[in-house]
């Protein structure tokens, strides 16, 4: 009997957490390596691959990218003084 294969829930979250840590480390390397060097290119490729994994898992290639701050409940009015 074949075992059903699933990838969701806690497994998915643990995978994304590990991928995010690797992505952050590669960003640190890219920030320090000479632009265009082999290390820079390799780390950039890993970042791109991790973004591809995020897209495959979540449907959002920009899953790990910073998101702009938002206001609670979408309230965009200025408080009265």
PDB file of N, CA, C and O in Angstrom:
ATOM      1  N   UNK A   1       0.836  -1.167   0.000  1.00  0.00           N
ATOM      2  CA  UNK A   1       0.000   0.000   0.000  1.00  0.00           C
ATOM      3  C   UNK A   1       0.892   1.245   0.000  1.00  0.00           C
ATOM      4  O   UNK A   1       1.793   1.370   0.830  1.00  0.00           O
ATOM      5  N   UNK A   2       0.638   2.147  -0.921  1.00  0.00           N
ATOM      6  CA  UNK A   2       1.428   3.367  -1.028  1.00  0.00           C
ATOM      7  C   UNK A   2       1.000   4.372   0.034  1.00  0.00           C
ATOM      8  O   UNK A   2      -0.186   4.548   0.312  1.00  0.00           O
ATOM      9  N   UNK A   3       1.974   5.006   0.603  1.00  0.00           N
ATOM     10  CA  UNK A   3       1.703   6.021   1.619  1.00  0.00           C
ATOM     11  C   UNK A   3       1.357   7.345   0.935  1.00  0.00           C
ATOM     12  O   UNK A   3       2.032   7.753  -0.010  1.00  0.00           O
ATOM     13  N   UNK A   4       0.335   7.996   1.401  1.00  0.00           N
ATOM     14  CA  UNK A   4      -0.068   9.284   0.850  1.00  0.00           C
ATOM     15  C   UNK A   4       0.981  10.337   1.196  1.00  0.00           C
ATOM     16  O   UNK A   4       1.451  10.404   2.332  1.00  0.00           O
ATOM     17  N   UNK A   5       1.341  11.153   0.218  1.00  0.00           N
ATOM     18  CA  UNK A   5       2.343  12.188   0.439  1.00  0.00           C
ATOM     19  C   UNK A   5       1.664  13.550   0.516  1.00  0.00           C
ATOM     20  O   UNK A   5       0.951  13.957  -0.401  1.00  0.00           O
ATOM     21  N   UNK A   6       1.896  14.237   1.613  1.00  0.00           N
ATOM     22  CA  UNK A   6       1.353  15.581   1.781  1.00  0.00           C
ATOM     23  C   UNK A   6       2.440  16.510   2.280  1.00  0.00           C
ATOM     24  O   UNK A   6       3.392  16.090   2.938  1.00  0.00           O
ATOM     25  N   UNK A   7       2.280  17.761   1.958  1.00  0.00           N
ATOM     26  CA  UNK A   7       3.226  18.785   2.407  1.00  0.00           C
ATOM     27  C   UNK A   7       2.406  20.009   2.777  1.00  0.00           C
ATOM     28  O   UNK A   7       2.143  20.868   1.935  1.00  0.00           O
ATOM     29  N   UNK A   8       2.007  20.086   4.028  1.00  0.00           N
ATOM     30  CA  UNK A   8       1.165  21.195   4.472  1.00  0.00           C
ATOM     31  C   UNK A   8       1.331  21.399   5.964  1.00  0.00           C
ATOM     32  O   UNK A   8       2.015  20.632   6.642  1.00  0.00           O
ATOM     33  N   UNK A   9       0.708  22.421   6.452  1.00  0.00           N
ATOM     34  CA  UNK A   9       0.682  22.678   7.884  1.00  0.00           C
ATOM     35  C   UNK A   9       2.045  22.913   8.490  1.00  0.00           C
ATOM     36  O   UNK A   9       2.812  23.751   8.015  1.00  0.00           O
ATOM     37  N   UNK A  10       2.343  22.169   9.543  1.00  0.00           N
ATOM     38  CA  UNK A  10       3.587  22.348  10.297  1.00  0.00           C
ATOM     39  C   UNK A  10       4.819  22.061   9.445  1.00  0.00           C
ATOM     40  O   UNK A  10       5.829  22.754   9.569  1.00  0.00           O
ATOM     41  N   UNK A  11       4.751  21.060   8.591  1.00  0.00           N
ATOM     42  CA  UNK A  11       5.895  20.757   7.718  1.00  0.00           C
ATOM     43  C   UNK A  11       6.181  21.918   6.782  1.00  0.00           C
ATOM     44  O   UNK A  11       7.333  22.301   6.578  1.00  0.00           O
ATOM     45  N   UNK A  12       5.127  22.467   6.222  1.00  0.00           N
ATOM     46  CA  UNK A  12       5.265  23.591   5.300  1.00  0.00           C
ATOM     47  C   UNK A  12       5.854  24.802   6.035  1.00  0.00           C
ATOM     48  O   UNK A  12       6.758  25.460   5.520  1.00  0.00           O
ATOM     49  N   UNK A  13       5.346  25.095   7.235  1.00  0.00           N
ATOM     50  CA  UNK A  13       5.839  26.240   8.011  1.00  0.00           C
ATOM     51  C   UNK A  13       7.304  26.047   8.382  1.00  0.00           C
ATOM     52  O   UNK A  13       8.091  26.988   8.277  1.00  0.00           O
ATOM     53  N   UNK A  14       7.685  24.846   8.814  1.00  0.00           N
ATOM     54  CA  UNK A  14       9.074  24.572   9.184  1.00  0.00           C
ATOM     55  C   UNK A  14       9.992  24.739   7.973  1.00  0.00           C
ATOM     56  O   UNK A  14      11.084  25.295   8.094  1.00  0.00           O
ATOM     57  N   UNK A  15       9.558  24.266   6.821  1.00  0.00           N
ATOM     58  CA  UNK A  15      10.335  24.408   5.593  1.00  0.00           C
ATOM     59  C   UNK A  15      10.527  25.885   5.244  1.00  0.00           C
ATOM     60  O   UNK A  15      11.635  26.308   4.917  1.00  0.00           O
ATOM     61  N   UNK A  16       9.455  26.660   5.314  1.00  0.00           N
ATOM     62  CA  UNK A  16       9.547  28.078   4.984  1.00  0.00           C
ATOM     63  C   UNK A  16      10.428  28.825   5.979  1.00  0.00           C
ATOM     64  O   UNK A  16      11.156  29.739   5.591  1.00  0.00           O
ATOM     65  N   UNK A  17      10.373  28.449   7.252  1.00  0.00           N
ATOM     66  CA  UNK A  17      11.237  29.078   8.253  1.00  0.00           C
ATOM     67  C   UNK A  17      12.707  28.835   7.938  1.00  0.00           C
ATOM     68  O   UNK A  17      13.520  29.755   8.028  1.00  0.00           O
ATOM     69  N   UNK A  18      13.052  27.608   7.572  1.00  0.00           N
ATOM     70  CA  UNK A  18      14.441  27.283   7.228  1.00  0.00           C
ATOM     71  C   UNK A  18      14.862  28.007   5.958  1.00  0.00           C
ATOM     72  O   UNK A  18      15.977  28.521   5.872  1.00  0.00           O
ATOM     73  N   UNK A  19      13.976  28.049   4.978  1.00  0.00           N
ATOM     74  CA  UNK A  19      14.284  28.738   3.722  1.00  0.00           C
ATOM     75  C   UNK A  19      14.500  30.230   3.977  1.00  0.00           C
ATOM     76  O   UNK A  19      15.389  30.844   3.387  1.00  0.00           O
ATOM     77  N   UNK A  20      13.686  30.802   4.854  1.00  0.00           N
ATOM     78  CA  UNK A  20      13.836  32.227   5.165  1.00  0.00           C
ATOM     79  C   UNK A  20      15.189  32.503   5.811  1.00  0.00           C
ATOM     80  O   UNK A  20      15.832  33.504   5.494  1.00  0.00           O
ATOM     81  N   UNK A  21      15.628  31.628   6.715  1.00  0.00           N
ATOM     82  CA  UNK A  21      16.939  31.803   7.349  1.00  0.00           C
ATOM     83  C   UNK A  21      18.057  31.759   6.312  1.00  0.00           C
ATOM     84  O   UNK A  21      18.974  32.579   6.364  1.00  0.00           O
ATOM     85  N   UNK A  22      17.996  30.827   5.383  1.00  0.00           N
ATOM     86  CA  UNK A  22      18.999  30.740   4.315  1.00  0.00           C
ATOM     87  C   UNK A  22      18.957  31.984   3.441  1.00  0.00           C
ATOM     88  O   UNK A  22      20.001  32.509   3.055  1.00  0.00           O
ATOM     89  N   UNK A  23      17.760  32.454   3.128  1.00  0.00           N
ATOM     90  CA  UNK A  23      17.612  33.648   2.282  1.00  0.00           C
ATOM     91  C   UNK A  23      18.250  34.857   2.962  1.00  0.00           C
ATOM     92  O   UNK A  23      18.971  35.620   2.319  1.00  0.00           O
ATOM     93  N   UNK A  24      17.992  35.034   4.253  1.00  0.00           N
ATOM     94  CA  UNK A  24      18.574  36.156   4.991  1.00  0.00           C
ATOM     95  C   UNK A  24      20.101  36.072   5.031  1.00  0.00           C
ATOM     96  O   UNK A  24      20.784  37.089   4.914  1.00  0.00           O
ATOM     97  N   UNK A  25      20.627  34.873   5.194  1.00  0.00           N
ATOM     98  CA  UNK A  25      22.080  34.690   5.192  1.00  0.00           C
ATOM     99  C   UNK A  25      22.663  35.039   3.825  1.00  0.00           C
ATOM    100  O   UNK A  25      23.717  35.668   3.742  1.00  0.00           O
ATOM    101  N   UNK A  26      21.993  34.640   2.775  1.00  0.00           N
ATOM    102  CA  UNK A  26      22.473  34.962   1.420  1.00  0.00           C
ATOM    103  C   UNK A  26      22.408  36.460   1.155  1.00  0.00           C
ATOM    104  O   UNK A  26      23.277  37.004   0.473  1.00  0.00           O
ATOM    105  N   UNK A  27      21.398  37.130   1.680  1.00  0.00           N
ATOM    106  CA  UNK A  27      21.311  38.585   1.538  1.00  0.00           C
ATOM    107  C   UNK A  27      22.491  39.241   2.239  1.00  0.00           C
ATOM    108  O   UNK A  27      23.069  40.198   1.724  1.00  0.00           O
ATOM    109  N   UNK A  28      22.850  38.731   3.408  1.00  0.00           N
ATOM    110  CA  UNK A  28      24.020  39.257   4.135  1.00  0.00           C
ATOM    111  C   UNK A  28      25.286  39.083   3.305  1.00  0.00           C
ATOM    112  O   UNK A  28      26.111  39.994   3.228  1.00  0.00           O
ATOM    113  N   UNK A  29      25.441  37.912   2.681  1.00  0.00           N
ATOM    114  CA  UNK A  29      26.616  37.641   1.855  1.00  0.00           C
ATOM    115  C   UNK A  29      26.642  38.572   0.649  1.00  0.00           C
ATOM    116  O   UNK A  29      27.686  39.141   0.330  1.00  0.00           O
ATOM    117  N   UNK A  30      25.509  38.732  -0.020  1.00  0.00           N
ATOM    118  CA  UNK A  30      25.436  39.606  -1.198  1.00  0.00           C
ATOM    119  C   UNK A  30      25.797  41.041  -0.815  1.00  0.00           C
ATOM    120  O   UNK A  30      26.442  41.745  -1.592  1.00  0.00           O
ATOM    121  N   UNK A  31      25.391  41.473   0.361  1.00  0.00           N
ATOM    122  CA  UNK A  31      25.689  42.830   0.805  1.00  0.00           C
ATOM    123  C   UNK A  31      27.181  43.041   1.054  1.00  0.00           C
ATOM    124  O   UNK A  31      27.665  44.171   0.984  1.00  0.00           O
ATOM    125  N   UNK A  32      27.911  41.969   1.341  1.00  0.00           N
ATOM    126  CA  UNK A  32      29.332  42.088   1.663  1.00  0.00           C
ATOM    127  C   UNK A  32      30.252  41.697   0.511  1.00  0.00           C
ATOM    128  O   UNK A  32      31.388  42.168   0.450  1.00  0.00           O
ATOM    129  N   UNK A  33      29.799  40.865  -0.384  1.00  0.00           N
ATOM    130  CA  UNK A  33      30.648  40.368  -1.468  1.00  0.00           C
ATOM    131  C   UNK A  33      30.813  41.432  -2.553  1.00  0.00           C
ATOM    132  O   UNK A  33      29.919  42.250  -2.767  1.00  0.00           O
ATOM    133  N   UNK A  34      31.968  41.414  -3.240  1.00  0.00           N
ATOM    134  CA  UNK A  34      32.138  42.333  -4.367  1.00  0.00           C
ATOM    135  C   UNK A  34      31.079  42.057  -5.438  1.00  0.00           C
ATOM    136  O   UNK A  34      30.824  40.907  -5.796  1.00  0.00           O
ATOM    137  N   UNK A  35      30.473  43.129  -5.936  1.00  0.00           N
ATOM    138  CA  UNK A  35      29.428  42.993  -6.948  1.00  0.00           C
ATOM    139  C   UNK A  35      29.986  42.256  -8.165  1.00  0.00           C
ATOM    140  O   UNK A  35      31.048  42.601  -8.683  1.00  0.00           O
ATOM    141  N   UNK A  36      29.256  41.246  -8.608  1.00  0.00           N
ATOM    142  CA  UNK A  36      29.654  40.483  -9.786  1.00  0.00           C
ATOM    143  C   UNK A  36      30.594  39.323  -9.496  1.00  0.00           C
ATOM    144  O   UNK A  36      30.883  38.530 -10.393  1.00  0.00           O
ATOM    145  N   UNK A  37      31.082  39.207  -8.257  1.00  0.00           N
ATOM    146  CA  UNK A  37      31.984  38.103  -7.925  1.00  0.00           C
ATOM    147  C   UNK A  37      31.218  36.779  -7.964  1.00  0.00           C
ATOM    148  O   UNK A  37      29.987  36.764  -7.975  1.00  0.00           O
ATOM    149  N   UNK A  38      31.955  35.680  -7.984  1.00  0.00           N
ATOM    150  CA  UNK A  38      31.306  34.372  -8.012  1.00  0.00           C
ATOM    151  C   UNK A  38      30.434  34.149  -6.784  1.00  0.00           C
ATOM    152  O   UNK A  38      29.349  33.577  -6.882  1.00  0.00           O
ATOM    153  N   UNK A  39      30.909  34.600  -5.633  1.00  0.00           N
ATOM    154  CA  UNK A  39      30.122  34.447  -4.406  1.00  0.00           C
ATOM    155  C   UNK A  39      28.842  35.273  -4.504  1.00  0.00           C
ATOM    156  O   UNK A  39      27.766  34.804  -4.134  1.00  0.00           O
ATOM    157  N   UNK A  40      28.961  36.496  -5.001  1.00  0.00           N
ATOM    158  CA  UNK A  40      27.792  37.362  -5.181  1.00  0.00           C
ATOM    159  C   UNK A  40      26.781  36.706  -6.118  1.00  0.00           C
ATOM    160  O   UNK A  40      25.587  36.674  -5.822  1.00  0.00           O
ATOM    161  N   UNK A  41      27.249  36.191  -7.229  1.00  0.00           N
ATOM    162  CA  UNK A  41      26.365  35.553  -8.205  1.00  0.00           C
ATOM    163  C   UNK A  41      25.711  34.294  -7.636  1.00  0.00           C
ATOM    164  O   UNK A  41      24.520  34.065  -7.846  1.00  0.00           O
ATOM    165  N   UNK A  42      26.481  33.484  -6.923  1.00  0.00           N
ATOM    166  CA  UNK A  42      25.942  32.249  -6.356  1.00  0.00           C
ATOM    167  C   UNK A  42      24.889  32.551  -5.290  1.00  0.00           C
ATOM    168  O   UNK A  42      23.819  31.942  -5.282  1.00  0.00           O
ATOM    169  N   UNK A  43      25.190  33.488  -4.395  1.00  0.00           N
ATOM    170  CA  UNK A  43      24.236  33.835  -3.345  1.00  0.00           C
ATOM    171  C   UNK A  43      22.970  34.454  -3.949  1.00  0.00           C
ATOM    172  O   UNK A  43      21.865  34.188  -3.477  1.00  0.00           O
ATOM    173  N   UNK A  44      23.129  35.270  -4.984  1.00  0.00           N
ATOM    174  CA  UNK A  44      21.963  35.850  -5.665  1.00  0.00           C
ATOM    175  C   UNK A  44      21.108  34.758  -6.294  1.00  0.00           C
ATOM    176  O   UNK A  44      19.880  34.832  -6.266  1.00  0.00           O
ATOM    177  N   UNK A  45      21.756  33.744  -6.862  1.00  0.00           N
ATOM    178  CA  UNK A  45      21.029  32.622  -7.448  1.00  0.00           C
ATOM    179  C   UNK A  45      20.262  31.831  -6.404  1.00  0.00           C
ATOM    180  O   UNK A  45      19.152  31.364  -6.661  1.00  0.00           O
ATOM    181  N   UNK A  46      20.853  31.680  -5.224  1.00  0.00           N
ATOM    182  CA  UNK A  46      20.170  30.974  -4.139  1.00  0.00           C
ATOM    183  C   UNK A  46      18.952  31.772  -3.682  1.00  0.00           C
ATOM    184  O   UNK A  46      17.893  31.197  -3.433  1.00  0.00           O
ATOM    185  N   UNK A  47      19.095  33.094  -3.572  1.00  0.00           N
ATOM    186  CA  UNK A  47      17.961  33.941  -3.198  1.00  0.00           C
ATOM    187  C   UNK A  47      16.828  33.762  -4.206  1.00  0.00           C
ATOM    188  O   UNK A  47      15.667  33.614  -3.824  1.00  0.00           O
ATOM    189  N   UNK A  48      17.170  33.778  -5.484  1.00  0.00           N
ATOM    190  CA  UNK A  48      16.166  33.598  -6.537  1.00  0.00           C
ATOM    191  C   UNK A  48      15.502  32.225  -6.431  1.00  0.00           C
ATOM    192  O   UNK A  48      14.288  32.101  -6.590  1.00  0.00           O
ATOM    193  N   UNK A  49      16.304  31.201  -6.163  1.00  0.00           N
ATOM    194  CA  UNK A  49      15.751  29.846  -6.036  1.00  0.00           C
ATOM    195  C   UNK A  49      14.821  29.746  -4.826  1.00  0.00           C
ATOM    196  O   UNK A  49      13.776  29.100  -4.901  1.00  0.00           O
ATOM    197  N   UNK A  50      15.190  30.375  -3.726  1.00  0.00           N
ATOM    198  CA  UNK A  50      14.338  30.356  -2.535  1.00  0.00           C
ATOM    199  C   UNK A  50      13.023  31.094  -2.809  1.00  0.00           C
ATOM    200  O   UNK A  50      11.963  30.664  -2.356  1.00  0.00           O
ATOM    201  N   UNK A  51      13.094  32.192  -3.544  1.00  0.00           N
ATOM    202  CA  UNK A  51      11.860  32.888  -3.926  1.00  0.00           C
ATOM    203  C   UNK A  51      10.986  31.982  -4.795  1.00  0.00           C
ATOM    204  O   UNK A  51       9.761  32.007  -4.679  1.00  0.00           O
ATOM    205  N   UNK A  52      11.611  31.185  -5.662  1.00  0.00           N
ATOM    206  CA  UNK A  52      10.870  30.217  -6.470  1.00  0.00           C
ATOM    207  C   UNK A  52      10.219  29.141  -5.611  1.00  0.00           C
ATOM    208  O   UNK A  52       9.087  28.733  -5.872  1.00  0.00           O
ATOM    209  N   UNK A  53      10.931  28.683  -4.592  1.00  0.00           N
ATOM    210  CA  UNK A  53      10.343  27.709  -3.661  1.00  0.00           C
ATOM    211  C   UNK A  53       9.155  28.313  -2.921  1.00  0.00           C
ATOM    212  O   UNK A  53       8.123  27.665  -2.749  1.00  0.00           O
ATOM    213  N   UNK A  54       9.313  29.553  -2.487  1.00  0.00           N
ATOM    214  CA  UNK A  54       8.206  30.222  -1.795  1.00  0.00           C
ATOM    215  C   UNK A  54       6.984  30.297  -2.699  1.00  0.00           C
ATOM    216  O   UNK A  54       5.856  30.100  -2.246  1.00  0.00           O
ATOM    217  N   UNK A  55       7.206  30.579  -3.967  1.00  0.00           N
ATOM    218  CA  UNK A  55       6.092  30.632  -4.912  1.00  0.00           C
ATOM    219  C   UNK A  55       5.442  29.266  -5.074  1.00  0.00           C
ATOM    220  O   UNK A  55       4.217  29.162  -5.136  1.00  0.00           O
ATOM    221  N   UNK A  56       6.256  28.221  -5.142  1.00  0.00           N
ATOM    222  CA  UNK A  56       5.715  26.869  -5.286  1.00  0.00           C
ATOM    223  C   UNK A  56       4.905  26.457  -4.060  1.00  0.00           C
ATOM    224  O   UNK A  56       3.887  25.777  -4.185  1.00  0.00           O
ATOM    225  N   UNK A  57       5.353  26.865  -2.887  1.00  0.00           N
ATOM    226  CA  UNK A  57       4.689  26.450  -1.645  1.00  0.00           C
ATOM    227  C   UNK A  57       3.489  27.338  -1.318  1.00  0.00           C
ATOM    228  O   UNK A  57       2.441  26.840  -0.906  1.00  0.00           O
ATOM    229  N   UNK A  58       3.642  28.661  -1.502  1.00  0.00           N
ATOM    230  CA  UNK A  58       2.592  29.588  -1.062  1.00  0.00           C
ATOM    231  C   UNK A  58       1.811  30.226  -2.204  1.00  0.00           C
ATOM    232  O   UNK A  58       0.729  30.776  -1.996  1.00  0.00           O
ATOM    233  N   UNK A  59       2.364  30.149  -3.412  1.00  0.00           N
ATOM    234  CA  UNK A  59       1.739  30.835  -4.543  1.00  0.00           C
ATOM    235  C   UNK A  59       2.178  32.284  -4.654  1.00  0.00           C
ATOM    236  O   UNK A  59       1.699  33.011  -5.525  1.00  0.00           O
ATOM    237  N   UNK A  60       3.092  32.716  -3.775  1.00  0.00           N
ATOM    238  CA  UNK A  60       3.552  34.103  -3.745  1.00  0.00           C
ATOM    239  C   UNK A  60       5.076  34.141  -3.792  1.00  0.00           C
ATOM    240  O   UNK A  60       5.738  33.819  -2.805  1.00  0.00           O
ATOM    241  N   UNK A  61       5.627  34.530  -4.926  1.00  0.00           N
ATOM    242  CA  UNK A  61       7.081  34.606  -5.080  1.00  0.00           C
ATOM    243  C   UNK A  61       7.694  35.637  -4.127  1.00  0.00           C
ATOM    244  O   UNK A  61       8.865  35.526  -3.763  1.00  0.00           O
ATOM    245  N   UNK A  62       6.925  36.615  -3.733  1.00  0.00           N
ATOM    246  CA  UNK A  62       7.426  37.675  -2.856  1.00  0.00           C
ATOM    247  C   UNK A  62       7.094  37.403  -1.378  1.00  0.00           C
ATOM    248  O   UNK A  62       7.063  38.327  -0.565  1.00  0.00           O
ATOM    249  N   UNK A  63       6.850  36.155  -1.046  1.00  0.00           N
ATOM    250  CA  UNK A  63       6.475  35.758   0.314  1.00  0.00           C
ATOM    251  C   UNK A  63       7.447  36.285   1.368  1.00  0.00           C
ATOM    252  O   UNK A  63       7.017  36.711   2.440  1.00  0.00           O
ATOM    253  N   UNK A  64       8.747  36.263   1.081  1.00  0.00           N
ATOM    254  CA  UNK A  64       9.753  36.673   2.057  1.00  0.00           C
ATOM    255  C   UNK A  64      10.119  38.154   1.950  1.00  0.00           C
ATOM    256  O   UNK A  64      10.878  38.654   2.780  1.00  0.00           O
ATOM    257  N   UNK A  65       9.604  38.859   0.962  1.00  0.00           N
ATOM    258  CA  UNK A  65       9.954  40.259   0.780  1.00  0.00           C
ATOM    259  C   UNK A  65       9.273  41.105   1.852  1.00  0.00           C
ATOM    260  O   UNK A  65       8.204  40.755   2.353  1.00  0.00           O
ATOM    261  N   UNK A  66       9.908  42.219   2.192  1.00  0.00           N
ATOM    262  CA  UNK A  66       9.321  43.117   3.175  1.00  0.00           C
ATOM    263  C   UNK A  66       8.031  43.693   2.622  1.00  0.00           C
ATOM    264  O   UNK A  66       7.933  44.001   1.434  1.00  0.00           O
ATOM    265  N   UNK A  67       7.074  43.832   3.468  1.00  0.00           N
ATOM    266  CA  UNK A  67       5.789  44.390   3.077  1.00  0.00           C
ATOM    267  C   UNK A  67       5.646  45.771   3.704  1.00  0.00           C
ATOM    268  O   UNK A  67       6.088  45.980   4.834  1.00  0.00           O
ATOM    269  N   UNK A  68       5.042  46.712   2.997  1.00  0.00           N
ATOM    270  CA  UNK A  68       4.890  48.051   3.571  1.00  0.00           C
ATOM    271  C   UNK A  68       3.993  48.018   4.801  1.00  0.00           C
ATOM    272  O   UNK A  68       3.072  47.205   4.879  1.00  0.00           O
ATOM    273  N   UNK A  69       4.257  48.895   5.754  1.00  0.00           N
ATOM    274  CA  UNK A  69       3.406  48.923   6.940  1.00  0.00           C
ATOM    275  C   UNK A  69       1.989  49.348   6.567  1.00  0.00           C
ATOM    276  O   UNK A  69       1.782  50.097   5.612  1.00  0.00           O
ATOM    277  N   UNK A  70       1.049  48.871   7.313  1.00  0.00           N
ATOM    278  CA  UNK A  70      -0.339  49.250   7.061  1.00  0.00           C
ATOM    279  C   UNK A  70      -0.964  49.727   8.361  1.00  0.00           C
ATOM    280  O   UNK A  70      -0.456  49.474   9.453  1.00  0.00           O
ATOM    281  N   UNK A  71      -2.065  50.415   8.211  1.00  0.00           N
ATOM    282  CA  UNK A  71      -2.764  50.890   9.398  1.00  0.00           C
ATOM    283  C   UNK A  71      -3.773  49.853   9.845  1.00  0.00           C
ATOM    284  O   UNK A  71      -4.294  49.108   9.016  1.00  0.00           O
ATOM    285  N   UNK A  72      -4.062  49.787  11.132  1.00  0.00           N
ATOM    286  CA  UNK A  72      -5.061  48.830  11.610  1.00  0.00           C
ATOM    287  C   UNK A  72      -6.420  49.093  10.954  1.00  0.00           C
ATOM    288  O   UNK A  72      -6.852  50.239  10.834  1.00  0.00           O
ATOM    289  N   UNK A  73      -7.063  48.046  10.546  1.00  0.00           N
ATOM    290  CA  UNK A  73      -8.400  48.122   9.949  1.00  0.00           C
ATOM    291  C   UNK A  73      -8.461  49.006   8.712  1.00  0.00           C
ATOM    292  O   UNK A  73      -9.552  49.411   8.312  1.00  0.00           O
ATOM    293  N   UNK A  74      -7.334  49.318   8.095  1.00  0.00           N
ATOM    294  CA  UNK A  74      -7.337  50.112   6.888  1.00  0.00           C
ATOM    295  C   UNK A  74      -7.666  51.572   7.118  1.00  0.00           C
ATOM    296  O   UNK A  74      -7.940  52.290   6.157  1.00  0.00           O
ATOM    297  N   UNK A  75      -7.649  52.038   8.359  1.00  0.00           N
ATOM    298  CA  UNK A  75      -7.972  53.422   8.663  1.00  0.00           C
ATOM    299  C   UNK A  75      -6.841  54.320   8.181  1.00  0.00           C
ATOM    300  O   UNK A  75      -5.711  54.210   8.656  1.00  0.00           O
ATOM    301  N   UNK A  76      -7.143  55.209   7.238  1.00  0.00           N
ATOM    302  CA  UNK A  76      -6.120  56.090   6.703  1.00  0.00           C
ATOM    303  C   UNK A  76      -6.360  57.551   7.074  1.00  0.00           C
ATOM    304  O   UNK A  76      -5.672  58.433   6.561  1.00  0.00           O
ATOM    305  N   UNK A  77      -7.316  57.824   7.950  1.00  0.00           N
ATOM    306  CA  UNK A  77      -7.593  59.202   8.356  1.00  0.00           C
ATOM    307  C   UNK A  77      -6.619  59.629   9.432  1.00  0.00           C
ATOM    308  O   UNK A  77      -6.175  58.825  10.252  1.00  0.00           O
ATOM    309  N   UNK A  78      -6.295  60.907   9.412  1.00  0.00           N
ATOM    310  CA  UNK A  78      -5.390  61.454  10.430  1.00  0.00           C
ATOM    311  C   UNK A  78      -6.152  61.618  11.743  1.00  0.00           C
ATOM    312  O   UNK A  78      -7.330  61.974  11.735  1.00  0.00           O
ATOM    313  N   UNK A  79      -5.489  61.361  12.864  1.00  0.00           N
ATOM    314  CA  UNK A  79      -6.169  61.588  14.144  1.00  0.00           C
ATOM    315  C   UNK A  79      -6.414  63.071  14.343  1.00  0.00           C
ATOM    316  O   UNK A  79      -5.610  63.889  13.894  1.00  0.00           O
ATOM    317  N   UNK A  80      -7.492  63.436  14.997  1.00  0.00           N
ATOM    318  CA  UNK A  80      -7.781  64.836  15.262  1.00  0.00           C
ATOM    319  C   UNK A  80      -6.863  65.334  16.379  1.00  0.00           C
ATOM    320  O   UNK A  80      -6.505  64.594  17.295  1.00  0.00           O
ATOM    321  N   UNK A  81      -6.504  66.582  16.275  1.00  0.00           N
ATOM    322  CA  UNK A  81      -5.568  67.159  17.251  1.00  0.00           C
ATOM    323  C   UNK A  81      -6.275  67.895  18.324  1.00  0.00           C
ATOM    324  O   UNK A  81      -5.636  68.440  19.224  1.00  0.00           O
TER     325      UNK A  81
END
